[in-house]
Amino acid sequence: MVAMGHVDPVERRFWARETSTDWWDRIVLQVWDESQWLRNFRMRKGTFLELCELLSPALKRQDTRMRAALTIQKRVAIALWKLATPDIYRSVANQFGVGKSTVGVAVMQVAHAIVDLLLSKVVTLGDVQVIIDGFSAMGFPNCGGAIDGTHIPILGPAHEGSQYINRKGYFSMVLQALVDHKGRFTNINVGWPGKVHDARVFRNSGLFRRLQEGIFFPDCKITVGDVEMPIVILGDPAYPLMPWLMKPYTGALDTEKELFNYRLSKCRMVVECAFGRLKGRWRSLLTRSDLSQTNIPIVIAACCVLHNLCESKGDVYGRVGG
């Protein structure tokens, strides 16, 4: 277990006429402007080149494993294109002038490199006081994050397939994520079968243990009267009420409880919006993945890293091209 942007169809059909390697070398690298990079790779060219540099230590080691090895930039581009679209492998292969199997190899090489080199550096808590101040400005004091789970559709596994059927009736794998006030992932857990309830996923996660032991957040507490208040995270009604996890009141509510629920809901929406942007950028997460149960969590985690990278660079989903 590993702890929707509009794409202009006219543009894609036009570039698809060039199916040789010249399309990548002569057109994309030399001609495309920033809006085309954002629409098709979900990031600007500068971010892409920086990503390639960050991944080069791992991808250089894999050069000898590929016949007529592709450049690192082309491998990363193939992977991003496949993650960003619901295109089948053959379509991506034709687009880049490579074999279908090469696309599959490139996707997993790049995904593994992202997880191995960047996950622990990019999906991190960051400055806790900045996060607390951000949520406080939204109406909830001493909050260190919002948590939720989302389902990533998959093909039915050959073994124990019924465990992956979620309450909506399709096969899926669960992504649990904690986000900051800007919708950046600060902790993820991937791999539980879709049938498993969010509360169970949470209770069995490293995040739960670290929060329970009081070691996830640094010692940032506020005192109200004589009571010391811990940093809390926000969840929906599916989550357990804990001293450090706030969830909405239920039943008949007075004005104060309604206000509490309103503020909690407003701040908790950040995580739902983050999932929306994640799946909007990396639209392969919206279609049933045909990868193995071992590889699916790697790809999901890689997409979370890429989400944070794009957010931090200001390569905002939907800003260019819808």
N, C-alpha and C positions, 0 to 999 in steps of 0.2 A: 504494500500500500504506500502511496506517495502522499508522505505528509505534504444590430444588423445593418452593416453599412451598405448603402446602395452601390451596386456595381453596374456601370453603364454597359448594357448588353451590346450596343452598337460598337463601342470601342473594342470589346472582347472579340466580336466577330471579325472586325477589321484586322486586328493583330494576328488572329488565328490563321490568316492566309500565309503568313511567314512561319513555316514549321521547321526550318533548319536552325542550326545554332546561331546563324547570323541575326536572327530576331533578337536574341538576348544581347549579343555583343554589339551590334550596330544600332539597334533601335532603342531598347530599354535603357542600356547603360549610357548611351550617348545623346538620345533625343528626348526621352520622356521628361516632363516637367514634374514639379512637386505634387500637383493635383493628381497626376496619373500614378505616381508612386503611392500616394495615400489611398486612392481608390482600389488599386490592385494588390498592393503589398501591405496595406494598413499602416504604413510608416513612411516618413520622408526618406530620401536617398541618404542623407547624412546619418540618420538613425540606423538604416540598413548597413551602411559601411562600418559603423561602430559595432554593431552586432556581429558582423563577420569577423572583425578583429578580436572581439571578446571570445568568440567560439573557435578561433583558429588553433589554439593549442590542442584541442581535442580532435578537430577535423583534420588537421595535418597528419595526425597519427593514423588516420583511417585511409589515407591516400593509397597506400599499398594494397588495400583490400578491394579496391574497385578497378576493374579493367578500364584502361584509358580514363583515369580519374578525372572527374569534373573539377573545375576550380571551386574553391570554397564559396565564392560569391554565388556561383550558379547553383550549387547544392542548397545553399540557404534560400535562394530565391525560389527554387522548386518547392521546398518545404513550406515556405510562407504562402505561396500561391495555392498549394493543396489545402493548407489549413484555413485559408481565407475564403475558400469557395467550396460549393458542394460538387465540384467537377470530379468526374471519375478519373482513375489513374491514366487511362488511355488518352483522355482529353488533355491532361496536364503534360503527358509525354509528348504528344503531338505539338503542343504549344512550345515546348522547349527543345524539340528535336532530339529527344532521347528515348530509350526503351521504357516500356511500362514498368518493368521490374526496377529500373534505375530510380524511378520516382518513389517507389516504396522504400528502397534502401536509403535514399536521400532524406525522406521524412523522418525515419527512425534515427538515422545518424545525427541529424540536426536536433531532434527532440531530446535524445540522450545527452548531447553536448550541452544543451540549454539547462537541463536538470542537473547534470553533474557540475557544471561550472558556475551557473547563475542563480539557481533556486535559492540557495542559502544566503546569497548576497542581495537579491532583489525582492524576494518575498520575506520581508522582515518588518519588525515593529516600527523602527524609526524613532523619531523624537516624540516621546509619549506626551510631553507637555503641549506640544503643538497639536496633537490629536485631541487632547482634552479640551484645549481652548477652542478647537474647531467644532466639536460637538456642543460645547457650552454655548457658543454663538448661535447654534441651531436650536437651543432650548433645553439641553440635558446636561447637567453638571457632572464632572468627574467621570466621564464616560471614555473608555479606551477603545471602543470598537462595537461593531454590529455584526451578528452572526446569523447565518442561514445555510440551508442546503439547497442544491439544485440537481436535477436529473439530466444526465447526458445519455441520449439514446444509443443503444448498441444492438447488434444482432443477437438473437437468442443463443446462449452458450450451449455447447453439446452436453455438458454435465451440470446438474443442479440448476437448470434453466429457470425453473419456477421461482427460485430465490431472487431472480433479477427482474421479475415482473412487478412494477410499482403499482401504487393505488390507482393510477390512471390507465393501467392495463397494457403498458408497453415495457419492453426490456430496457433496463437502464442501469447506469452506475452512478453512485452519489458523489458529488463534489461538495464538501463542507468548507466554508470559507469565513474568515473573520476579516473585516475591512476597516480602514480608517475613515475619517470624516470626508475624504475625497473619493472614496470608492477604490482605494488601492488595497490589494490583498496583503494582509500582514501575517496570515497563517492559513494553510490549506491542508485538507486531508482528503485523499482520493482513493477510491477502490471498493467501497462497500457496495454490496448488491442493492438494486433499487427497491427491493421489498423491505429493507431495514429502515425502521423509523429514525427520523432525525435525532431524537433524544438518545437513542441507543448508539448511533454513530458518534454523537458528541461525547457520551459517557465513556466510550472506549478510545477516545482520541488522546494524543499527547497533550493537546491544548487543555482539555478538561483537567488532566492530572496536574499540569503546571499552574493552572488557575487555582485549583483546590489547595495546592501546596504554597500558594502565594509567591511563586517565583517567575510568573510570566511577565508581570509588570514590575518595574523598579519601584522603590518605596516612595510612591506619590500618593499621599492621602490628604484629605481635607478634614477639618474639625468643625462640626456644627454643634454649638453649645459645648457639651462635654463629650460628645460622641465622635469617635474617629471613623470616617467614612472611607471604605476601600474604593479603588477604581473598579468600575463595573463595565460589563458588556451588555448589549441589548439583544433580546431574542423574541421570536414570536411565541404564541401560546404553546407550541409543541415542545418548547425547552423547559427544563426544570427550574423552578425558582430557587436561586442560591443567594447568599450574601453578596456575591460578586456578579450575579446575572439577574437583570431585571426583565420582566415580561409584563404584558398588559394585565390590568385588572379584568375580571369577568363578572357577569351577573349585573344586578342593579347598581348603578354608579351614581355617586353624588358629583357635584361640580368639580371638586378637587381631583377625584379619580379620573373623571373625563379629561381634565386638563393634562394629567399625568399620561394617560393613554395617548392623547393627541401628540404630546411632545415626544414620547417614546416612538410612536409610529412614524413621525416625521423624520427622526434620526435613523430609525431602522430601515427606512426606504433606501438608504444609501447602499446597502448590500444588494437589494433587489435590482437597483439601477446598475450596479457593478456587474452583476450577472448578465443583465441585458446588453451592456457594452461588450463584455467578454464574448458572448455568443454572436453579437452583431459583427464584431471584428473577425472572429474565427468561426465562420459559418459552418465549417465541417462539424462543429460540436452540435449542430442542429439536426444532422442526418445520422442515421444508424451506422455506427462505426463497424467496419468489418475486420478491424485489427484483433489480435489475440487479447485475452483478458490480462495478460502481462504487459502488453504494449499500450493498451488504452489509457491506464493511469499516467504513463510517462507523457503521452501526447497532451492529455488534459492539463497536467502540471506545467508542461512547456508553454501552453497557451496562457496560463495564469501569469507566468513570468513575462511573456511578451506583452500581455495586457499592462502590467506594471511599467514595463519599459516604455511603451507608447504613452501611457499617462504621464510619466515623469518627464518625457521629452516634449510634451504638448502636442503630440500627434493624435489629436482628438478624433475619436470615432464620429463620423457624420459631419465633421466640419467642412470637408471638401467633398462634393459629389453626393451629399445626402446621407 
